[in-house]
Amino acid sequence: MASILRIKRSEVSGNPAVLGAGELAYSGLADNGSNGGDRLYIGMGVESGGNAVNHIIVGGKRYTDMVDAATNLNTASTIVKRDASGNFTATMITSNLTGNVTGNADTATKWLNARNLSLTGDATATLSSIDGSANVSATLTLATTGVTAGSYGSATAIPTFTVDAKGRLTAAGTVNIATSLSIAGNTGTDTVSLLSDTLTFTGTNGITAAVTNNTITFSIGQSVGTTDNVTFNNVTVNGTLSSDDITAANISVAGNATITGNLTVQGTTTTVNSTAVAIADVNLTLAKDATTAAQANGAGLTVSGAGATLTYTSANDRWNFNKDLVVANVYGDLVGNAATATKWQTARNLSLTGDATATLSGVDGSATVSAALTLATVNTNVGSFGDSVTVPSFTVNAKGLVTAASSTAIPTATTAVKGLASFDSTIFTVTAGAVTITQVDGGTY
């Protein structure tokens, strides 16, 4: 069913005496120009006693009649509208013009007073006696920037210019080209005239110099790159040849190397690639320079490829294997967890308390044991709760257990209390729980 919305209305009064903020009211009283009839009002502003401070006219028959009566003729007291061409035809001026017209004219033959138009700044020009009655032309002259007119630059001089933001040259000159080049070597210095001298590169001590296509190439007869094989004749060292003076990725001895004295290796890593290592000493010492267990922490053996380690840990003063250990027999007490066992050495009773209770007796792993689990009582008020006019109430603890239960009657709804509501059948209809407003009537005044 459609709802009907009726605003406040009157056939006998104009502006209503009382109109709330946002409330609409329409006066159907025939308008006589001053009685406020044929108007639509809305209340706006602060209310006092239910009456808004402003009653604003927002429309009504009085104004639609004015629009309907609009004409493009000179009809008194009516709105003027455009004709079919979009122009106003009601443009008669009934008084004579005796002075200047101060508004805008659509067209004019010329200005009342001729004017001179001048251009200054980066360029100057004057258009004289401009009144719009004829075309006028004038010469435009660029302002000078102080640059001397002439040509700049030559075979021995470079032209220089200064350009401002408007693209004008504000300065011009030349700078002489340098004609000499200073050179220096490990010994001696000289000056080369670029216009007359020839700069010569000479090789010495097995180094040759060649010039081709403006390119100078130095060579010593063989490649000496970091990956090249270089051959020299005998190299004689009169003093001591120290490793600090030689840089090489590898040093190889093709034959046997016998060291008759002690061998001291001061690097960080010593690698032995022999397939068999024979050591006469009956004992190997690791972490030789350690004076405490903490300094020896991590010492041990590592099997490369397998990732197997036998290392010493100072924190618990023990050897640690990171791989399984397979031995025929182990003598002594074992401390730790066994992967399997037939049963516990001593049977135990296992008890559950708290939110539920149970006891598992004589548990040693040799047989299956079961027991009944009993939940603890947290609510003594048992039963069903809630119906069509009552709401069930529950208290639940953090473990999801209901610790209290009851029913509460739904109150009758008021303006201050939410609850069950009833509806006036003349204004509202209720069908299957759905409420429909039949009409809202603002009444008359």
C-alpha positions in Angstrom: 0.0 0.0 0.0 1.4 3.4 -1.0 2.1 5.9 1.8 0.5 9.4 1.8 2.6 12.4 3.0 0.5 15.5 3.7 2.2 18.8 4.6 0.7 21.6 6.7 -1.9 23.6 4.7 -4.5 26.3 4.8 -7.2 27.8 2.5 -7.8 30.8 4.7 -4.4 32.0 5.9 -1.1 33.1 4.3 2.1 32.8 6.2 1.5 30.3 9.1 2.0 31.8 12.6 3.9 28.7 13.7 6.3 26.7 11.4 9.0 24.4 12.7 12.6 24.3 11.3 12.5 22.2 8.1 8.6 22.0 8.2 6.7 22.8 5.0 3.4 24.7 4.7 1.3 25.7 1.7 -1.2 28.6 1.6 -4.1 28.0 -0.9 -5.5 31.4 -0.1 -6.0 33.4 -3.4 -3.2 35.8 -3.7 -4.1 39.5 -3.8 -0.5 40.8 -3.8 -0.1 41.2 0.0 -2.0 38.5 1.9 0.7 35.9 1.5 -1.5 33.5 -0.4 -0.6 31.0 -3.1 2.9 30.5 -1.6 4.9 27.5 -0.3 6.8 28.2 3.0 9.6 26.3 4.8 10.7 27.0 8.4 14.5 27.7 8.8 16.8 28.8 11.7 16.6 28.5 15.4 13.2 27.3 16.9 11.5 28.9 19.9 8.4 27.2 21.2 8.4 25.0 18.0 8.5 28.1 15.7 11.5 28.7 13.4 12.9 32.2 13.4 12.6 32.4 9.6 9.6 31.5 7.3 11.1 31.4 3.8 9.0 31.4 0.6 10.3 28.6 -1.7 7.6 28.6 -4.4 3.8 28.4 -5.1 1.1 29.2 -7.6 1.7 32.9 -7.3 5.2 32.4 -9.0 4.1 29.8 -11.6 1.4 32.2 -12.7 4.1 34.9 -13.3 6.1 32.5 -15.4 3.0 31.4 -17.4 2.1 35.1 -18.0 5.6 36.0 -19.4 5.6 37.6 -22.9 8.2 39.0 -25.3 6.1 42.2 -25.6 6.2 45.4 -23.6 3.4 44.2 -21.2 3.4 46.0 -17.8 4.1 44.0 -14.6 5.0 40.8 -16.5 8.2 38.8 -16.9 9.9 39.4 -20.3 10.9 36.3 -22.3 12.9 35.9 -25.6 11.2 35.6 -28.9 11.5 32.6 -31.3 15.0 33.9 -32.4 16.3 34.2 -28.9 16.1 38.1 -28.8 14.3 40.5 -26.6 11.7 42.5 -28.6 10.6 44.6 -25.6 13.5 47.1 -26.0 11.6 50.4 -26.5 13.3 53.4 -24.7 10.5 56.0 -24.2 12.6 58.9 -23.1 14.9 61.0 -25.3 18.7 60.7 -24.9 20.3 64.1 -24.4 23.8 63.1 -23.1 26.3 60.3 -23.3 25.2 56.7 -23.1 27.1 55.2 -20.2 26.3 51.5 -21.0 27.7 49.2 -23.7 26.7 49.6 -27.3 26.6 46.5 -29.5 28.1 48.5 -32.4 29.6 52.0 -33.0 31.0 53.8 -36.1 34.0 55.2 -34.2 35.2 56.4 -30.8 34.0 59.7 -29.6 37.6 60.9 -29.0 40.6 59.7 -31.1 43.5 58.2 -29.0 47.2 57.6 -29.5 48.4 54.0 -28.7 52.0 53.6 -27.7 54.3 50.6 -27.2 57.4 50.8 -25.0 59.9 48.4 -23.4 61.8 45.9 -25.6 60.3 47.7 -28.7 58.7 51.1 -29.3 55.9 52.2 -31.7 53.1 54.8 -31.8 49.7 54.4 -33.5 48.3 58.0 -33.7 44.8 59.3 -33.9 43.0 55.9 -33.4 39.2 56.3 -33.4 38.2 53.1 -35.4 37.1 55.0 -38.5 40.2 53.8 -40.5 43.2 51.4 -40.5 46.3 52.9 -38.9 49.9 51.5 -39.1 53.2 52.4 -37.5 56.9 51.3 -37.5 58.0 49.0 -34.7 61.6 49.6 -33.5 63.4 47.1 -31.3 65.3 48.7 -28.3 69.1 48.6 -28.4 70.9 46.3 -25.9 74.3 47.9 -25.9 76.0 45.3 -28.2 78.3 46.8 -30.9 77.2 45.8 -34.3 79.8 43.7 -36.2 81.3 40.2 -36.8 82.8 38.1 -34.1 85.2 35.1 -34.2 88.1 34.1 -36.4 90.7 31.3 -36.9 92.5 32.4 -33.7 89.6 33.8 -31.7 86.4 32.3 -30.3 83.2 34.4 -30.2 81.5 34.9 -26.9 77.9 36.0 -26.3 75.5 36.8 -23.5 71.8 36.1 -24.2 68.9 37.3 -21.9 65.6 35.5 -21.2 64.0 37.1 -24.2 66.6 35.7 -26.6 68.4 39.1 -27.2 72.2 39.4 -27.3 73.2 41.7 -24.4 77.0 41.4 -24.8 79.4 40.1 -27.5 83.2 39.6 -27.7 86.0 37.2 -28.5 88.6 35.1 -26.7 92.0 34.1 -28.2 92.6 30.4 -28.9 95.5 28.9 -26.9 98.4 28.2 -29.3 100.9 26.5 -26.9 100.8 23.3 -24.9 103.0 22.7 -21.8 104.4 19.2 -21.3 106.4 17.5 -18.6 108.0 14.1 -17.9 109.8 12.4 -15.0 112.6 14.8 -15.9 112.4 18.0 -17.9 109.6 20.2 -19.2 108.9 21.9 -22.5 106.3 24.0 -24.5 104.9 22.8 -27.8 103.6 25.4 -30.3 100.3 24.0 -31.6 100.7 26.0 -34.8 104.3 25.1 -35.7 105.8 22.3 -33.5 105.4 18.5 -33.8 104.9 16.5 -30.6 107.0 13.3 -31.0 106.7 10.1 -28.8 109.8 7.9 -28.7 110.1 4.4 -27.2 113.1 3.1 -25.3 114.3 0.0 -23.4 112.3 -2.4 -25.5 109.2 -0.2 -25.8 108.2 1.1 -29.2 105.8 3.9 -30.2 103.7 4.0 -33.3 101.2 6.7 -34.6 98.4 5.8 -37.0 95.1 7.6 -37.6 95.7 10.1 -34.7 96.3 7.1 -32.4 99.5 6.5 -30.4 100.3 2.9 -29.6 103.0 1.7 -27.2 104.2 -2.0 -27.3 106.9 -4.2 -25.8 106.7 -7.1 -28.2 104.4 -9.4 -26.3 101.1 -9.3 -24.4 101.4 -8.7 -20.6 97.8 -8.9 -19.5 96.8 -10.5 -16.2 95.8 -13.7 -18.1 98.7 -13.8 -20.6 101.7 -16.1 -20.5 104.8 -13.8 -20.4 108.3 -15.0 -21.3 111.5 -13.3 -20.1 115.1 -14.4 -20.1 116.8 -15.2 -16.9 115.8 -13.1 -13.9 118.6 -12.5 -11.5 117.8 -11.4 -7.9 120.9 -10.2 -6.1 119.2 -9.9 -2.7 116.4 -11.8 -1.0 113.3 -12.6 -3.0 110.4 -12.2 -0.5 106.8 -13.1 -1.1 105.7 -9.6 -0.3 107.3 -8.6 -3.7 105.4 -11.3 -5.7 101.7 -11.4 -6.3 100.4 -14.7 -7.8 97.2 -16.8 -7.6 99.1 -20.0 -7.3 102.7 -21.2 -6.7 103.4 -24.8 -8.0 106.4 -27.1 -7.4 106.5 -29.8 -10.1 108.8 -32.1 -8.2 109.2 -33.0 -4.6 109.6 -30.3 -2.0 111.7 -31.2 1.0 111.8 -28.8 4.0 114.7 -29.7 6.2 113.7 -27.1 8.9 110.5 -26.3 10.6 107.5 -25.4 8.4 105.4 -22.5 9.7 102.1 -21.6 8.0 100.8 -18.2 9.0 97.7 -18.1 6.8 94.1 -18.7 7.9 93.6 -22.0 6.0 95.9 -24.9 5.3 94.7 -27.4 2.6 96.3 -30.9 2.1 95.1 -32.6 -1.1 97.1 -35.9 -0.4 95.2 -39.1 -0.6 97.1 -40.4 2.4 98.6 -38.4 5.3 101.1 -40.1 7.6 101.7 -38.4 11.0 104.3 -39.8 13.3 102.9 -38.1 16.4 100.6 -40.3 18.5 98.4 -37.3 19.5 96.8 -34.4 17.6 96.5 -31.1 19.4 93.6 -28.8 18.4 93.1 -25.2 19.5 96.8 -25.2 20.5 96.7 -21.6 21.7 93.6 -21.9 23.9 94.1 -21.5 27.6 90.5 -22.1 28.7 87.6 -24.3 27.7 85.7 -21.3 26.3 88.6 -20.5 24.0 88.5 -24.1 22.7 84.7 -24.1 22.1 83.9 -25.5 18.7 87.2 -27.4 18.2 86.8 -30.8 16.6 86.6 -32.6 13.3 84.5 -31.9 10.2 83.9 -34.4 7.3 83.5 -32.3 4.2 80.7 -33.3 1.8 78.8 -35.3 4.5 78.4 -32.3 6.8 79.4 -34.5 9.7 81.0 -32.9 12.7 82.5 -34.0 16.0 82.9 -30.8 18.1 83.6 -29.8 21.6 81.2 -27.5 23.5 82.6 -25.6 26.4 79.1 -24.7 27.9 78.4 -28.3 29.0 82.0 -29.6 28.6 80.9 -32.3 26.2 81.7 -33.8 22.8 78.8 -33.4 20.3 78.0 -35.5 17.2 75.7 -34.1 14.6 75.2 -37.6 13.0 73.9 -40.9 14.4 76.5 -42.9 16.4 76.7 -46.7 15.7 78.7 -48.7 18.3 78.7 -52.3 19.4 78.3 -51.5 23.1 78.1 -48.5 25.3 79.4 -48.8 28.8 78.1 -46.4 31.5 74.9 -44.5 32.3 72.9 -42.9 29.5 71.4 -39.5 30.1 68.7 -38.3 27.7 65.7 -39.6 25.7 65.5 -43.1 24.3 63.8 -43.5 20.9 61.9 -46.7 22.1 61.2 -48.4 25.5 59.0 -51.4 26.5 57.6 -49.6 29.5 58.3 -47.2 32.3 60.3 -48.5 35.1 57.7 -47.4 37.6 53.9 -47.3 36.9 52.2 -43.9 37.5 48.7 -42.6 38.2 47.7 -39.7 35.8 45.1 -37.3 37.2 43.1 -34.5 35.5 41.6 -31.6 37.7 40.1 -28.2 37.0 37.2 -27.8 34.5 37.0 -31.6 34.3 38.3 -34.5 36.4 39.6 -38.0 35.6 42.2 -40.5 36.9 44.2 -42.9 34.7 45.7 -45.5 37.1 48.7 -47.8 36.8 50.1 -46.2 33.6 53.5 -47.6 32.6 53.1 -48.0 28.8 52.7 -51.7 28.8 48.9 -51.7 28.2 46.0 -49.3 27.2 44.4 -47.5 30.1 41.0 -45.6 30.0 38.9 -43.5 32.5 35.7 -41.5 32.5 36.1 -37.7 32.2 33.6 -35.6 34.2 33.0 -31.9 33.5 32.8 -29.6 36.6 29.4 -28.0 37.4 29.4 -24.3 36.7 25.6 -23.6 36.4 22.9 -25.1 38.6 20.0 -23.4 36.8 19.2 -25.9 34.1 16.3 -25.8 31.6 14.9 -23.9 28.6 15.1 -20.2 28.3 13.4 -17.5 26.0 10.0 -17.4 24.2 8.0 -15.0 22.1 7.9 -12.2 24.9 11.1 -13.0 26.8 14.7 -12.8 25.9 17.2 -15.5 27.2 20.2 -14.2 29.1 23.4 -16.1 29.4 26.8 -15.6 31.2 29.7 -17.3 29.4 33.2 -17.5 30.8 36.5 -17.3 28.9 36.4 -21.1 28.2 33.0 -20.9 26.5 31.1 -22.5 29.5 27.6 -21.2 30.4 27.9 -20.2 34.1 24.4 -18.6 34.5 21.1 -18.7 32.5 17.8 -16.8 32.8 14.9 -15.1 30.9 14.0 -11.4 30.8 10.6 -10.1 29.8 10.7 -7.7 26.8 9.4 -4.3 28.1 6.8 -2.1 26.4 8.5 0.5 24.2 8.4 4.2 25.1 10.3 7.2 23.8 13.0 6.4 26.3 12.9 2.5 26.4 13.4 0.1 23.5 10.9 -2.8 23.5 7.6 -4.2 22.1 5.7 -1.4 20.2 2.1 -1.1 19.0 0.9 0.9 16.0 -2.2 3.0 15.3 -4.2 1.1 12.6 -5.4 4.4 11.0 -1.9 5.5 10.2 0.2 2.2 10.2 -0.5 -1.3 8.8 1.5 -4.3 10.0 1.6 -7.4 7.7 3.8 -10.4 8.6 5.9 -8.2 10.9 6.4 -5.5 8.2 5.3 -2.0 9.2 3.9 0.3 6.5 3.1 4.0 7.0 -0.4 4.7 5.6 -0.1 8.5 5.8 1.7 11.3 7.6 -0.5 14.4 7.9 0.9 17.8 8.9 -2.6 19.1 9.5 -4.2 22.5 8.7 -3.8 26.0 10.1 
